[in-house]
């Protein structure tokens, strides 16, 4: 009887260890997936936002070289990245992402001031994201 009980306890401990190992592994994989998704969304957003900013603040000659479809594609890309940030990131990072997206589209401020504010918004966004994903 003691041998059977010892066997059952050993099997339960082994099974518990296997479950615990699987749970720890799945948490690590989920954390990695989440980090990758945040980085991908942020890269898409920053790329598109930078293109939009450059597009809206160049000379007329430079602007004529682009098709309206390119601006629409950048806008779509910016919104896709922003959606990922809004779905997966903390409030602080979302707020900085919104600020960056807003400054990319503004054109009424003087050029130097606008550029400073856009770069500051981008830096705040990237700093917040880096802190959130643990690479800061």
C-alpha positions in Angstrom: 0.0 0.0 0.0 2.8 2.4 0.9 4.5 1.7 -2.5 1.3 2.5 -4.4 0.8 5.7 -2.4 4.4 6.7 -3.1 3.9 6.0 -6.8 0.8 8.2 -6.9 2.4 11.1 -5.1 5.4 10.9 -7.4 3.2 10.9 -10.5 1.2 13.9 -9.1 4.4 15.8 -8.4 5.8 15.0 -11.9 2.5 16.0 -13.5 2.4 19.3 -11.4 6.0 20.0 -12.5 5.1 19.5 -16.2 2.1 21.8 -15.8 4.2 24.5 -14.1 6.9 24.3 -16.8 4.3 24.6 -19.6 2.7 27.6 -17.9 6.0 29.4 -17.4 7.0 28.7 -21.0 3.6 30.0 -22.3 3.9 33.2 -20.3 7.4 33.8 -21.7 6.2 33.2 -25.2 3.2 35.5 -24.7 5.4 38.3 -23.3 7.8 38.0 -26.3 4.8 38.0 -28.7 3.4 41.1 -27.0 6.8 42.9 -27.1 7.2 42.1 -30.8 3.7 43.3 -31.6 4.3 46.6 -29.8 7.6 47.1 -31.6 6.1 46.3 -35.0 3.2 48.7 -34.4 5.5 51.5 -33.2 7.9 51.0 -36.1 5.0 51.2 -38.6 3.6 54.3 -36.9 6.9 56.1 -36.7 7.8 55.4 -40.3 4.4 56.6 -41.6 4.4 59.6 -39.3 7.8 60.7 -40.4 6.8 60.4 -44.0 3.7 62.4 -43.4 5.6 65.1 -41.6 8.2 65.3 -44.3 5.5 65.4 -47.0 3.5 68.2 -45.4 6.5 70.4 -44.8 8.4 70.3 -48.0 8.4 72.7 -51.0 5.6 72.7 -53.6 8.0 71.1 -56.2 8.7 68.3 -53.9 5.1 67.8 -53.1 4.2 67.4 -56.8 6.4 64.4 -57.0 4.0 62.4 -54.9 0.7 60.8 -55.7 -2.3 61.3 -53.4 -2.4 57.5 -53.0 1.0 57.6 -51.2 -0.3 60.0 -48.6 -3.4 57.8 -48.1 -1.2 54.7 -47.7 1.0 56.5 -45.1 -2.2 57.6 -43.3 -3.4 54.0 -43.3 -0.1 52.8 -42.0 0.0 55.4 -39.3 -3.5 54.4 -38.1 -2.6 50.7 -38.2 0.4 51.3 -36.0 -1.6 53.5 -33.7 -4.3 50.9 -33.4 -1.7 48.3 -32.2 -0.3 50.8 -29.7 -3.8 51.6 -28.4 -4.7 47.9 -28.1 -1.5 46.7 -26.4 0.2 49.6 -24.6 -0.3 51.4 -21.4 -2.0 54.8 -21.2 1.2 56.9 -21.1 2.5 55.3 -24.3 -0.9 55.8 -26.0 -1.0 59.4 -25.0 2.5 60.0 -26.4 1.6 58.1 -29.6 -1.4 60.4 -30.1 0.7 63.4 -29.5 3.2 62.3 -32.1 0.5 61.5 -34.7 -1.2 64.9 -34.1 2.1 66.8 -34.6 2.8 64.9 -37.8 -0.3 66.3 -39.3 -0.1 69.9 -38.0 1.0 72.5 -40.4 0.0 75.9 -39.0 2.8 76.3 -36.5 6.1 78.0 -37.7 8.3 75.4 -39.3 11.1 75.4 -36.7 8.6 75.3 -33.8 6.6 72.6 -35.4 9.7 70.5 -36.1 10.8 70.8 -32.5 7.4 69.8 -31.2 7.2 66.8 -33.5 10.7 65.6 -32.6 9.9 66.1 -28.9 6.7 64.1 -29.3 8.5 61.3 -31.1 11.2 61.2 -28.4 8.6 61.0 -25.6 6.8 58.3 -27.5 9.9 56.2 -28.0 11.1 56.7 -24.4 7.7 55.6 -23.1 7.6 52.6 -25.3 11.2 51.5 -24.5 10.3 51.8 -20.8 7.2 49.7 -21.2 8.9 46.9 -23.1 11.9 46.9 -20.8 14.6 48.1 -23.2 15.3 51.4 -21.6 
